[in-house]
């Protein structure tokens, strides 16, 4: 998707109108894509406006909602005069994120899912460094109310160096909302989310970090993620599971193509994680089309990936060959 020409840095917007007016330079643009998220928007929008003391604009992208979202946003627009509301036909999460980024005016883009919230965080020092991406701390709240924290702390380095270290340690936290991206960097690199793709962060975050010349982390919690029933990643609906398997298969192929064409960063391990995730999902819905999709992808993955050139990756991850070639692996330890 073409993201359009960059907007000027000194624009702000009227309440809910989407029309620019003159104002102080915007530093942070919080983009909230929402589809039928009326019940969560009051919390996420309020949190976005208390996220940072830096000049902030908040954009909610209504992705063709059929619930009370328009009325909720109208009320929120009266409560928060700086709120921007963008309405579009339903196109999915990736499309809504792209739309919000294309209309943002801030120096940095902050992605916030409508059912999550941002936590107050001091970002002035990190933003002043002018890096391409900033890693923020994340608190994950699970359905049983237990919590898990993901916080990193590192000095500026290249995105490639960071990925190489994370992949070697086989520890990589993929959500795109765990990063603040410099808007000019996204535009110059032509980075967008792939439409109609589920688990799109597994691909976008890697692509963004591979292109980033400088990144750093702030060792503070800034994002609270709520894992809930009925979300994309918790549903067991067969049609959605099929789309998830197809998406993961596409992601594995894209990463494989990069692994074969480049030697600077071994993304093969991450491609294997996508394939293993697809296998795991297929257990929940053993329908013929899901199994055929997975089988076909595994065969293509096996033959397209440089097996012998990536022997170390296979050995370290104990990669399992596709079912069609399973007998070849019997009695063999990778």
C-alpha positions, 0 to 999 in steps of 0.5 A: 500500500502506498503510504502517500507523501509525508505530512508536515511536522507542524500539524495538529487536528481539530477534535474528531474532524481529521482536518489539520490546523496549525499547532505545536509540532507533534512528537508522538502519533498514537494509532489505534485501529479498531473494529467493533471495539466500542467497549474498550475504546474509552480506556485505550483512548484515555490511556493514550492521552496520558502516555507521555508529556511529549506533544501527542496526537491520538488517531482512532481508525474505525475499520468499518465497525458495526457496533456502537463505535461511532457513537462512542468515538463521538463522545470521546471526541468531545472529551478529548479535543485533540482526538482524530477519528478516521473512518474507512471500510473494513479491511482488517488490522493491517489495512487499518494500521497502514491507514492510520500511519499514512495520516499521522503527523508525529515524529514517532508512531505508537501502535495501540490495539483498541483492547490494550492500554498504554502506561505513562512513560518518560520517552523524552531522552529516547526520542531525542536520540533520533533512532529508527525504533525504540523498544518499550517494556510490555506487561502481558495480562493473561485470561487467568489474570496472571501477568508476565513482563517483557522488558529489555535494556540496551544501548543504540545498535543496528536492527540487524545486530539486535536480530542476530543476537535475539535469533542466536539466543532463540528469544524474540518478542515479535509484537509491533506495538512493543516498538515505537517507529520513527515515521520518516524511517517507515516512509523512506523504507516503504514499510507497510503491514501486509493486508489480509495477513494474520500474525502480521507482526511476525513479518513486519517487525523483522522487516522493520528491524532489518531496515533500521540503522539504529534502535534502542530500548527504554527499560520501563513498562509502557504497554499493557497487553490483555489476552482475551477470549475471542481475539484473533489469537485465541479463536478455534473457529475453523475458518479463522484457523485456516486463515492463520495457517495460510498466513503463517505459511506465507510468512515462513516463505517470505522469511525463507526467501530472505534467508536464502538471499542474505547472509548478514542475519540468519532469519531461518530460525524465525521462519522455522518458528512460523512453520512450527506455529502452523503445525501446532494450530493444525492440531486444533482443527484437523480438517482436510483443507488445513492439513493440505495447506500445511502439507503443501507449504511444508513440502515447498518450505523444505525444498526452497530452504537451503538445508545444507547451507543452514545446517547449523540452524537446523541442528540447533533448533532440532528442525523436524522435516515435513511429514512427507519426508519424516521417514528420512529423519528417523534415527537421525539427530539434527 
